[in-house]
Amino acid sequence: MGCAAVDIFRQAAELNLSDERREGNVLVISEPGQIICSGDLHGYRAALSKIISHAKLASDDQRLLIFQEILHGPPDDQAGHDRSIELLMRAARLKIEHPGQVLFVMGNHDLAQVSGSEISKYGHGVCKAFSRGVEFAFTDDSRDVMDALHEFFMSLPLAIRCPNGVLISHSTPSPLKFDDDCIEVLSRPITPGDMQRNGPAYNWVWGRRQTEEYLESLAEKLNVNFFLMAHQHNEAGYEIISRHGAVVLSDHANGYIVEFHTDQKISGDSLRQYLKPLSSL
């Protein structure tokens, strides 16, 4: 008998890749609707449950729920290992139940898990800790589950473009790393070389040190009004970088989601009216 988790992640991966809105590595939303966007989750189980309950996807088929970086949480207090595979399973099942409404963007932790690199967090290597958690949960089937997970991570787009000019991406390339390859990778499948250090996909998910001047220039190059990002930790739960971009996180008690309709214009000046604290959900 096959492992159900393998089928779930492969089904979710195929749904990501076969989405008619997919244009290379960008998912282009053109229809009117409501966007509910989370920041990094990193195994924060309470936040995932709150966000799913708040979204009420079955009540409105024009409501879209966007996730990023669900994996790599702190060790569970009782089990002693990373259990974020359970959260990924829940999100993948939700994708299968609501294929057009549940969307994902690739993060640096997803890329690291696929590429075999490591990230230090919580005082240890989180990629190895995640793999041990999968081994604990699936024992003899763990290798097959990891293979299916890699397919799922590789199926994630780098960005989601909304009709109001908002580009949702885990980050943007750092100012000194941006080049023509960073634009070109948005329109074609990702290759293994793109994921290596300083490759264009790597730069999209690992970028930092965005400035107001840089985001204004990047917005013009990509025909974007506002970059909605995550990736860069802050205790406040969000940081408005400029009128063209902000970081929003959902991986701690002070975290937020962003909720807006696709016809609403968003800028650094107006973002706060679209923020919802996790504590209010």
TILO-220163 format. One record per residue (C-alpha): x, y, z. Coordinates in steps of 0.2 Angstrom, whole numbers, plus 5000, padded with zeros to 4 digits. Example, Ala and Ser with C-alpha at 12.3 -4.5 7.8 and 13.67 -1.06 7.14 Angstrom:
<sites>
(site (5062,4978,5039))
(site (5068,4995,5036))
</sites>
This chain:
<sites>
(site (5000,5000,5000))
(site (5007,5017,4995))
(site (5009,5031,5008))
(site (4995,5044,5008))
(site (5007,5058,5012))
(site (5017,5055,4996))
(site (5000,5056,4986))
(site (4995,5072,4995))
(site (5011,5081,4991))
(site (5012,5075,4973))
(site (4994,5080,4970))
(site (4997,5097,4978))
(site (5013,5099,4967))
(site (5004,5095,4951))
(site (4990,5108,4956))
(site (5003,5121,4958))
(site (5011,5118,4941))
(site (4995,5115,4931))
(site (4987,5131,4937))
(site (4981,5141,4922))
(site (4986,5157,4930))
(site (5004,5151,4931))
(site (5016,5161,4919))
(site (5033,5154,4922))
(site (5037,5157,4940))
(site (5024,5170,4943))
(site (5005,5166,4947))
(site (4995,5180,4939))
(site (4979,5184,4947))
(site (4967,5193,4935))
(site (4950,5190,4943))
(site (4942,5201,4956))
(site (4942,5194,4974))
(site (4949,5194,4991))
(site (4967,5190,4996))
(site (4972,5184,5013))
(site (4991,5183,5014))
(site (5001,5176,5028))
(site (5020,5179,5031))
(site (5032,5166,5037))
(site (5024,5152,5048))
(site (5039,5141,5053))
(site (5029,5128,5062))
(site (5018,5140,5071))
(site (5003,5128,5073))
(site (4991,5140,5082))
(site (4993,5153,5068))
(site (4990,5141,5054))
(site (4974,5135,5062))
(site (4968,5153,5065))
(site (4972,5158,5048))
(site (4963,5144,5040))
(site (4948,5146,5051))
(site (4947,5165,5047))
(site (4948,5162,5028))
(site (4932,5152,5027))
(site (4937,5147,5010))
(site (4921,5136,5007))
(site (4910,5152,5010))
(site (4917,5162,4995))
(site (4926,5155,4980))
(site (4934,5172,4976))
(site (4944,5172,4992))
(site (4962,5167,4990))
(site (4973,5161,5004))
(site (4992,5163,5002))
(site (5005,5153,5012))
(site (5024,5154,5013))
(site (5037,5145,5023))
(site (5026,5133,5033))
(site (5041,5122,5037))
(site (5055,5123,5050))
(site (5048,5126,5067))
(site (5056,5125,5084))
(site (5057,5108,5092))
(site (5041,5102,5099))
(site (5041,5103,5118))
(site (5035,5085,5120))
(site (5041,5076,5105))
(site (5058,5085,5105))
(site (5059,5086,5086))
(site (5052,5097,5072))
(site (5034,5093,5068))
(site (5031,5106,5054))
(site (5028,5091,5042))
(site (5011,5090,5050))
(site (5007,5108,5045))
(site (5013,5106,5028))
(site (5002,5091,5026))
(site (4987,5101,5032))
(site (4991,5115,5020))
(site (4993,5102,5005))
(site (4976,5094,5009))
(site (4968,5111,5009))
(site (4976,5114,4992))
(site (4968,5099,4986))
(site (4951,5103,4993))
(site (4952,5121,4986))
(site (4964,5120,4972))
(site (4961,5137,4965))
(site (4960,5146,4982))
(site (4975,5140,4991))
(site (4991,5147,4984))
(site (5010,5146,4990))
(site (5026,5156,4986))
(site (5043,5149,4988))
(site (5054,5154,5002))
(site (5072,5152,5006))
(site (5069,5138,5019))
(site (5059,5128,5005))
(site (5074,5131,4993))
(site (5087,5126,5006))
(site (5077,5110,5010))
(site (5078,5105,4992))
(site (5095,5110,4988))
(site (5103,5101,5002))
(site (5110,5117,5011))
(site (5108,5121,5029))
(site (5100,5135,5039))
(site (5105,5138,5058))
(site (5090,5143,5068))
(site (5084,5139,5086))
(site (5102,5134,5090))
(site (5103,5120,5077))
(site (5102,5116,5058))
(site (5083,5116,5054))
(site (5085,5106,5037))
(site (5092,5091,5046))
(site (5080,5093,5061))
(site (5065,5094,5048))
(site (5072,5078,5040))
(site (5073,5069,5056))
(site (5055,5074,5060))
(site (5049,5067,5043))
(site (5059,5051,5048))
(site (5050,5050,5065))
(site (5033,5052,5057))
(site (5035,5041,5042))
(site (5048,5028,5047))
(site (5050,5017,5032))
(site (5041,5028,5020))
(site (5051,5044,5025))
(site (5062,5044,5009))
(site (5047,5043,4998))
(site (5039,5057,5008))
(site (5054,5068,5006))
(site (5055,5065,4988))
(site (5037,5070,4986))
(site (5040,5085,4997))
(site (5054,5091,4986))
(site (5042,5090,4971))
(site (5030,5101,4981))
(site (5044,5113,4985))
(site (5050,5114,4967))
(site (5032,5117,4961))
(site (5030,5133,4971))
(site (5031,5150,4961))
(site (5043,5164,4966))
(site (5029,5177,4966))
(site (5011,5180,4964))
(site (5005,5196,4955))
(site (4989,5204,4959))
(site (4978,5215,4948))
(site (4981,5230,4960))
(site (4999,5230,4956))
(site (5004,5220,4972))
(site (5018,5207,4970))
(site (5018,5195,4984))
(site (5035,5186,4985))
(site (5045,5180,5000))
(site (5058,5193,4997))
(site (5067,5202,4982))
(site (5085,5201,4976))
(site (5096,5212,4986))
(site (5101,5228,4978))
(site (5119,5222,4973))
(site (5113,5205,4967))
(site (5099,5211,4955))
(site (5103,5208,4937))
(site (5094,5202,4921))
(site (5094,5184,4926))
(site (5083,5189,4941))
(site (5070,5195,4929))
(site (5072,5181,4916))
(site (5070,5167,4930))
(site (5052,5174,4933))
(site (5047,5168,4916))
(site (5054,5150,4915))
(site (5055,5134,4926))
(site (5068,5134,4939))
(site (5084,5124,4936))
(site (5096,5117,4950))
(site (5109,5130,4945))
(site (5096,5144,4949))
(site (5095,5138,4967))
(site (5113,5138,4971))
(site (5121,5153,4980))
(site (5119,5169,4970))
(site (5108,5160,4957))
(site (5093,5170,4952))
(site (5080,5160,4962))
(site (5092,5160,4977))
(site (5093,5179,4976))
(site (5074,5181,4975))
(site (5071,5171,4991))
(site (5086,5176,5001))
(site (5087,5195,4997))
(site (5089,5208,5011))
(site (5094,5226,5013))
(site (5080,5233,5001))
(site (5080,5252,5002))
(site (5067,5264,4997))
(site (5077,5269,4981))
(site (5080,5251,4976))
(site (5061,5246,4978))
(site (5056,5261,4968))
(site (5068,5256,4954))
(site (5063,5238,4955))
(site (5044,5242,4955))
(site (5047,5252,4939))
(site (5057,5238,4930))
(site (5044,5225,4935))
(site (5028,5236,4933))
(site (5024,5233,4951))
(site (5016,5246,4963))
(site (5020,5237,4980))
(site (5031,5222,4986))
(site (5023,5212,5000))
(site (5037,5202,5007))
(site (5042,5191,5022))
(site (5059,5183,5026))
(site (5066,5197,5037))
(site (5062,5194,5055))
(site (5056,5208,5066))
(site (5047,5207,5083))
(site (5034,5220,5079))
(site (5027,5208,5065))
(site (5028,5220,5051))
(site (5040,5233,5044))
(site (5036,5246,5031))
(site (5051,5249,5021))
(site (5045,5262,5009))
(site (5029,5267,4999))
(site (5034,5252,4988))
(site (5036,5238,5000))
(site (5034,5230,5017))
(site (5038,5214,5026))
(site (5024,5205,5036))
(site (5027,5190,5047))
(site (5015,5177,5054))
(site (5027,5166,5064))
(site (5026,5173,5082))
(site (5012,5180,5094))
(site (5014,5198,5087))
(site (5012,5192,5069))
(site (5000,5198,5056))
(site (4991,5193,5040))
(site (4987,5205,5026))
(site (4969,5205,5019))
(site (4964,5216,5004))
(site (4953,5215,4989))
(site (4961,5215,4972))
(site (4954,5232,4967))
(site (4962,5241,4982))
(site (4977,5251,4980))
(site (4991,5247,4993))
(site (5006,5258,4997))
(site (5017,5260,5012))
(site (5006,5274,5018))
(site (4990,5263,5017))
(site (4996,5246,5022))
(site (4991,5247,5040))
(site (4973,5247,5036))
(site (4975,5230,5028))
(site (4985,5222,5042))
(site (4976,5210,5054))
(site (4985,5204,5070))
(site (4985,5185,5073))
(site (4978,5189,5090))
(site (4962,5196,5083))
(site (4958,5181,5072))
</sites>
